[in-house]
Amino acid sequence: MAELFVTGYPIALGVRAISGVTGAAMGALTVFYMLQALPPKYKLQALVLGIGASQLGMPLARILSPMLIDLGVGME
C-alpha cells in the first residue's frame, strides 16, 4: 500500500524490500500457526497444504490480472 504514495526510486525500492521481508516472515508464521492448530496426526498434511497454498498466489495473479485489467477493475 505504501508503494502508491512514494515517488522516488530509492524509496520505492526500500518499500519493496521491506514488503518482501515482511511477507516472507508472515508466510512462515502462517504455516507454523496452521501446524499448531491441528493434532499431531494431521501435521504433515497441514505442512504440505500450507506450503502448497502459499505458492498459489503468483500463478493466480498471472491468470486474474489480465482479466481484471480488461474489465477495468481498479482503473477508476
Secondary structure per residue as TSV (DSSP state, phi and psi in degrees):
chain	resnum	aa	ss	phi	psi
A	1	M	-	360.0	-35.1
A	2	A	G	-67.4	-22.2
A	3	E	G	-63.3	-23.9
A	4	L	G	-72.2	-20.7
A	5	F	T	-108.1	-1.3
A	6	V	-	-100.7	145.4
A	7	T	-	-111.7	-28.1
A	8	G	S	-89.7	149.6
A	9	Y	H	-65.0	-45.7
A	10	P	H	-61.3	-39.0
A	11	I	H	-68.6	-41.5
A	12	A	H	-62.7	-38.7
A	13	L	H	-64.3	-41.6
A	14	G	H	-63.8	-41.5
A	15	V	H	-63.9	-41.3
A	16	R	H	-64.3	-39.3
A	17	A	H	-64.5	-45.9
A	18	I	H	-63.2	-39.9
A	19	S	H	-63.2	-40.6
A	20	G	H	-66.0	-43.8
A	21	V	H	-64.5	-43.2
A	22	T	H	-64.8	-43.0
A	23	G	H	-63.1	-39.0
A	24	A	H	-64.6	-42.8
A	25	A	H	-66.0	-40.8
A	26	M	H	-67.0	-35.3
A	27	G	H	-63.9	-42.8
A	28	A	H	-65.4	-41.2
A	29	L	H	-64.5	-35.7
A	30	T	H	-63.0	-46.2
A	31	V	H	-64.9	-41.6
A	32	F	H	-60.8	-46.1
A	33	Y	H	-67.3	-33.1
A	34	M	H	-64.4	-38.9
A	35	L	H	-66.8	-36.7
A	36	Q	H	-71.6	-25.8
A	37	A	H	-79.3	-18.9
A	38	L	S	-103.0	157.0
A	39	P	-	-67.6	158.8
A	40	P	G	-55.0	-28.8
A	41	K	G	-61.6	-31.7
A	42	Y	G	-105.2	8.0
A	43	K	H	-65.6	-38.7
A	44	L	H	-66.5	-42.0
A	45	Q	H	-64.2	-37.3
A	46	A	H	-67.0	-36.9
A	47	L	H	-65.2	-45.3
A	48	V	H	-62.7	-43.8
A	49	L	H	-64.8	-41.9
A	50	G	H	-66.1	-43.6
A	51	I	H	-69.7	-39.8
A	52	G	H	-65.4	-41.4
A	53	A	H	-67.3	-33.4
A	54	S	H	-70.6	-18.6
A	55	Q	T	-94.9	2.4
A	56	L	S	-83.6	-17.6
A	57	G	H	-61.0	-49.0
A	58	M	H	-66.4	-47.4
A	59	P	H	-62.6	-37.8
A	60	L	H	-65.9	-36.8
A	61	A	H	-65.2	-39.5
A	62	R	H	-65.6	-34.7
A	63	I	H	-76.7	-44.4
A	64	L	H	-82.9	-31.7
A	65	S	H	-59.2	-48.3
A	66	P	H	-61.0	-37.2
A	67	M	H	-65.6	-41.5
A	68	L	H	-67.5	-36.7
A	69	I	H	-66.9	-41.0
A	70	D	H	-62.4	-35.5
A	71	L	H	-79.4	-14.3
A	72	G	T	83.1	18.2
A	73	V	T	-72.0	131.1
A	74	G	T	81.9	6.7
A	75	M	-	-106.5	25.1
A	76	E	-	-67.5	360.0
